[in-house]
Amino acid sequence: MNRKSVDLLVGLFVLLGFAALVFLAVRAGNMSGSIALSDTYETRALFDNIGGLKPRAAVRSAGVVVGRVTAIRFDDKTYQAEVTMALDRRYQFPKDSSAKIMTSGLLGEQYIGLEPGGDTAMLAAGGRISMTQSAVVLENLIGQFLYGKAAEGGAK
């Protein structure tokens, strides 16, 4: 093998490695959307704490991606985070559905989990999900645990 062919093979190997890194970055960054924006309807939910939830995060029901978070803003009247979601039109949810912020995976990717309710009326475009559960903040849990242990120690 001459020098030129070795250089060519090394160059191809480096390009292949770079392409693999770009592919992994796109997948890990949640940039490969599986839902087209034209086939969706918007809904909103208010949360006391959204943790590390970001726009483009998945909205899942029963483990299936049914939408994406499109916007997050602070509502200065209720002092809560308002999360706007685009849900796929194929999936209709009852009006009394609930939403909670959940964590999955080793990296702690946060997403919104939708649990359908039992109402016969469906959630309309522009509707609001009223039953929500905020993200679990690890620091708060540790603080509650330590405070509880300190209170037990003081009571003895």
N, C-alpha and C positions, 0 to 999 in steps of 0.2 A: 504494500500500500504506500502510495507516495504522499508527500506532505499536503498537497492540495485536497486530496480526498479525506484525509484525517481532519483537516480544518473544516471542511464542509460538513462532515458528520458531527463534529463538536458544535458547530453553529446551529445545525438542525436540532440537536439535543437541547441546547440552551433555549431556542425558540419554543420548543415543545414544553419545556419546564415553565417558561414565562406564560404561555397560553393556559397551562394547568393552574397556575397561581391566579390569573385573572378570572378563570372559571370559578375557582373556590371563593374568591373575594366577592364575586357577584352572588353566589349562592348563600354565603354566610351573611352578606349585607342585606338579604331579603329583597334584592332588586329584581328578581325574576318573578314578576307578578303572574299568577295563574288566572286572574280574573280580569276580563276586559272591562274598561271603565264605562263603556256604553250600555252594558247589560246590568246595571246596578241601580239600587235605590238607596238614598241616604237616610240614616237614622242617627239620633244623638243619645248620649247618656252622660249623667253627671256622676263624678267620683270624688270622694274626699281626698284620696291620695292615689296617683297613678304609678308611683314608683318609677321604674325606668322604661315605661311604655313609650314607644316612638311612633311617629307616622310611618305608614307602610307595614306596621305590625299585622300579623294575621288575626282574623276573627274566626274562631272555630266553634263548631257545634258537633258533639260526639266525635271529636278528633278530626273532623273534616273541615278544611278551609272553606268558609262560606262568604268571606269578605275580607276587607282590609281597612285599617284605620287611615282616614284621609287627612284629618286635622285634629290638633289638640290646642285648646286655648283656655285661658283662665277667665272664669266668669266672676267679675268683680261685684256682682250683686249677691250671689250665693256663696262666694269664696270657695268655689269648687272648680275642679278641672272638667271642662266640657269636651268630650271625645266625640268626633264625628266619624261615622263608619259608613263605608259603601258596601252594601250586601248584594250578593248575586240575586237577580230577579227569580231565578229558578227555585230559590229557597225562601219560602214565606214563613214568618214566625208569628205566633199569637201575640196580642197586645200585652199580655201580662208576663212575657218572657223576662228572664233576669240575665244580667251581664256581670261577670266578675273578671278581675285581672288575675291571670295565672302565670306561672313560670314553668318552662319546659327546658329540657336539655341540660347538659353540663355547663354551658356558658350562661345559663339563666335567661334565655330569651323570653321576654314577656309577651303575652298575647291576651286577647279578650275571649273568654269562654261564654258562649250563649247557651242558656238552658231554656228550652221552650216551656211555656206555661200551658194552661188548659182552656183559655178563652177561645170562643169561636170566631171572634173578630181578629183579623190579622193586622200586624203592624204596617202602617201606611208609610209611603215616602214622606220624609220630613218628620216622622213620628219620634217620640222620645221613649226610651226604656227607663222606667222609674225605679225598678228594683235593681240596685247595683251593690257590688261588694268590692271594696278597694283592695289595692295590692297589699300583701303582707310585707311589712318592713322588718328586716332581720334585727336591726338595732332596737326597735321597739319591743320585739319579743325578748331579746336578751335583757333589756332594762326591766321588763315586767317580771322575768324570772328572777333576776337579782333582787329586785324590790320585794318579791314574795318571800325569797329565802331570808332576807334581812328582817322582814316582819315576823317570820317564824322564829328566828333566833332571838329577837327582842321579847317575844311573848313567853319564852321558856324561863 
